[in-house]
Amino acid sequence: MNQEPKIPNPEKIAQTIKKARRACREMELAGLELDEAIALLEQENRNQRKQYLNKFLN
C-alpha cells in the first residue's frame, strides 16, 4: 500500500519555471513603472508647493 512518489514531467517543470520567471519580470517592470509614476507625482507636488510659497512670499 506504499505508493511511490510520482516523478514530475521535466518538460512541465521547465514550462512552469519559464512562466514564473516571466511573471517575476513583469512584476518588476510594473514596480519600476509605479516608482516612476510616484516620482512624477512627488515632483509635481514639490513644484506646486514651491509656487504656492513663492506667491505667498512675493
LINQUINOR-V397706 format. One record per residue. N is the residue number from 1. NEAR is the number of other ideal C-beta (glycine too) atoms within 10 Angstrom. Layout:
n: [N:N]
near: [NEAR:NEAR]
This chain:
n: [1:2:3:4:5:6:7:8:9:10:11:12:13:14:15:16:17:18:19:20:21:22:23:24:25:26:27:28:29:30:31:32:33:34:35:36:37:38:39:40:41:42:43:44:45:46:47:48:49:50:51:52:53:54:55:56:57:58]
near: [2:3:5:5:5:6:6:9:10:8:8:9:10:10:11:12:10:10:10:10:10:10:10:10:10:10:10:10:10:10:10:10:10:10:10:10:10:10:10:10:10:10:10:10:10:10:10:10:10:10:10:10:10:9:8:7:6:5]
